[in-house]
Amino acid sequence: MVTKNFDVYRIWKIVKRFLKRKPLQPRIGDIQGTHPLRETDHTFVILVGPEFDSRLPNGLMTSRLGWCYGFEELGIRYRIINLFELEKILPTLPNPFFWISELEYHYLTPKNIMTLRKYPHFVWINIWFKNDKKYLENNTLPNFSGSYGVKKKVLASEPTFVFTISPEDRFYYYEEWMKRGLMLCSLPLALIFTHNLRNWGKLLQKTERKRGNKSG
């Protein structure tokens, strides 16, 4: 459980961006969904941090918009939310469920983590396997794994499930996630189509029912 108030990973991430004169807030702009909202609707929510800039058509931005447009085709309104305003905006949204990547967990506070626990959310994770950093270093690859402290935050939020864009025959790169009891799914970026989102919606409902039965 994440209980400490001082989070070295969060502070250092923000300080580094400040020193490099990078934005400390996401630039979302006017890209919110326009689908009409009814009382019984759900809201698909993308949580974004300082790296997000709607003016730049890079992979970080377009991959998230792909999810948004897919759910909008299903008649589900979407919202892109600044994670620093999570507690402020959340009460205004009917039945939200969240998409978030491991990247954004750098900036989440203990309060944010406890809030996420209350709602269905799925996480785009990085690799995590035994001796992964040594393997990456020996092969002169960037640190695709990330910090263990951030992974602890992901675990503490108790996600509905986690996913990767890698195929299932590469799941051994994510074995440490599975060892900790998380449901891992494969979703290549090229396959974000409406029929796939329907299947993911069913999976979300199924896992949430199981969670509800356990808590009851």
C-alpha positions in Angstrom: 0.0 0.0 0.0 1.2 3.5 -0.8 0.9 5.5 2.4 3.9 7.8 2.6 3.3 11.5 1.7 6.8 12.2 0.4 7.3 10.4 -2.9 10.8 10.7 -4.3 9.9 9.4 -7.7 7.1 12.0 -8.1 9.2 14.9 -6.8 12.3 14.0 -8.9 10.2 13.6 -12.1 8.7 17.1 -11.6 12.0 18.7 -10.7 13.7 17.3 -13.8 11.0 18.7 -16.0 11.3 22.0 -14.3 15.1 22.1 -14.7 14.8 21.3 -18.4 12.1 24.0 -18.7 9.5 21.5 -19.9 5.8 22.0 -19.2 4.6 20.9 -15.7 1.0 20.6 -16.9 -0.5 18.6 -19.8 -1.7 20.6 -22.8 -5.1 19.1 -23.5 -6.7 21.7 -25.7 -10.1 21.4 -27.3 -10.2 17.6 -28.0 -12.9 16.5 -25.6 -15.7 14.2 -26.7 -19.0 15.7 -28.0 -21.2 12.7 -27.5 -24.4 13.6 -25.6 -24.4 12.4 -22.0 -27.4 10.6 -20.4 -27.8 9.8 -16.7 -27.1 6.1 -17.3 -24.1 6.6 -19.4 -20.5 5.6 -18.5 -17.6 7.9 -19.1 -14.3 6.7 -20.6 -11.5 8.7 -19.0 -7.9 9.1 -20.1 -5.6 10.4 -17.4 -2.7 12.4 -18.8 0.4 14.0 -17.3 2.8 16.8 -18.3 4.1 14.8 -21.3 0.8 15.0 -23.1 0.4 17.8 -25.7 -2.6 17.7 -28.0 -0.7 20.0 -30.4 1.9 17.3 -31.2 0.7 14.4 -33.3 3.1 11.9 -31.7 2.5 8.4 -30.6 1.8 9.5 -27.0 -1.0 11.7 -28.1 -2.5 9.7 -31.1 -2.6 6.4 -29.3 -4.7 7.9 -26.5 -7.0 9.6 -29.0 -7.5 6.2 -30.8 -9.0 4.8 -27.6 -11.2 7.9 -27.1 -12.6 7.8 -30.7 -13.2 4.0 -30.4 -15.3 4.3 -27.3 -17.1 7.3 -28.8 -18.1 5.2 -31.7 -19.8 2.8 -29.2 -21.8 5.7 -27.8 -19.6 6.2 -24.7 -18.5 9.7 -24.0 -14.9 10.3 -23.3 -12.9 12.9 -21.3 -9.2 13.6 -21.2 -8.3 14.7 -17.7 -5.3 16.4 -16.2 -4.2 13.9 -13.5 -3.4 16.8 -11.2 -7.1 17.7 -11.2 -8.4 14.1 -10.7 -10.2 14.7 -7.4 -11.7 18.0 -8.7 -13.2 16.7 -12.0 -14.1 13.1 -11.0 -17.3 13.9 -9.1 -18.8 15.6 -12.3 -18.5 12.4 -14.4 -21.1 9.7 -14.4 -19.8 6.1 -13.9 -16.2 6.8 -15.0 -13.7 4.1 -15.9 -10.1 4.9 -16.6 -7.3 4.3 -19.0 -3.8 5.2 -17.7 -0.3 4.3 -18.5 2.6 3.4 -16.2 4.2 6.7 -17.2 1.5 8.8 -15.5 2.0 6.9 -12.2 5.1 8.9 -11.6 2.9 11.9 -10.8 0.2 10.3 -8.7 -0.1 11.0 -5.0 -1.2 8.5 -2.4 -4.6 10.2 -2.4 -4.8 9.7 -6.2 -3.9 6.1 -5.8 -6.7 5.5 -3.2 -9.1 7.3 -5.5 -8.3 5.1 -8.5 -8.9 2.0 -6.3 -12.6 2.9 -6.2 -13.1 2.8 -10.0 -12.4 0.3 -12.8 -9.1 1.2 -14.5 -6.7 -0.5 -16.8 -3.0 0.3 -17.2 -0.6 0.2 -20.1 2.4 -1.3 -18.4 6.2 -1.5 -19.1 8.1 -4.7 -19.1 9.0 -6.3 -15.8 10.9 -9.6 -15.5 13.8 -11.0 -13.4 17.1 -9.1 -14.0 15.4 -6.9 -16.6 17.7 -3.9 -16.1 20.8 -6.1 -16.4 19.4 -7.6 -19.6 18.7 -4.2 -21.1 22.1 -2.9 -20.1 24.0 -5.9 -21.6 22.1 -5.4 -24.8 22.7 -1.6 -24.8 19.0 -0.9 -24.7 17.2 1.9 -22.9 15.6 1.2 -19.5 12.2 0.2 -20.8 11.3 -1.3 -17.4 11.3 1.8 -15.3 11.5 2.2 -11.6 10.3 -0.3 -9.1 8.8 2.5 -7.0 6.5 3.4 -9.8 5.5 -0.2 -10.3 4.6 -0.4 -6.6 2.2 2.5 -7.2 0.5 0.6 -10.1 0.1 -2.5 -7.8 -1.2 -0.3 -5.0 -4.0 1.1 -7.2 -5.3 -2.5 -7.8 -6.1 -2.1 -11.5 -8.9 -4.1 -13.1 -6.3 -5.5 -15.5 -3.1 -4.4 -17.2 -2.1 -4.6 -20.9 0.7 -4.4 -23.3 1.0 -3.9 -27.1 3.2 -7.0 -27.2 1.8 -10.4 -28.4 1.0 -13.1 -25.9 4.1 -15.1 -26.9 6.2 -12.2 -25.4 4.5 -12.2 -22.0 7.6 -13.6 -20.4 8.9 -9.9 -20.5 6.0 -9.1 -18.1 6.3 -12.1 -15.8 6.7 -10.1 -12.6 3.3 -8.4 -13.1 1.6 -11.8 -13.5 3.5 -13.2 -10.5 1.7 -10.6 -8.4 -1.7 -11.7 -9.6 -2.5 -9.1 -12.2 -4.5 -10.0 -15.3 -2.3 -9.3 -18.3 -3.9 -8.8 -21.8 -2.4 -8.1 -25.2 -3.7 -5.3 -27.4 -1.5 -4.3 -30.3 -2.0 -0.6 -31.3 -3.0 -1.6 -34.8 -6.0 -3.5 -33.4 -7.8 -0.7 -31.6 -11.1 -1.1 -33.5 -14.7 -0.9 -32.3 -15.2 -4.7 -32.2 -12.1 -5.1 -30.0 -13.4 -2.4 -27.6 -16.7 -4.3 -27.2 -14.7 -7.3 -26.1 -12.7 -5.2 -23.7 -15.9 -3.8 -22.3 -17.2 -7.3 -21.6 -13.9 -8.1 -19.9 -14.1 -5.0 -17.8 -17.6 -5.9 -16.7 -16.6 -9.5 -15.9 -13.6 -8.5 -13.8 -15.5 -5.8 -11.9 -18.3 -8.4 -11.1 -15.6 -10.7 -9.6 -14.2 -7.7 -7.6 -17.6 -6.9 -6.3 -18.2 -10.5 -5.2 -14.9 -10.6 -3.3 -15.6 -7.3 -1.6 -19.1 -8.5 -0.7 
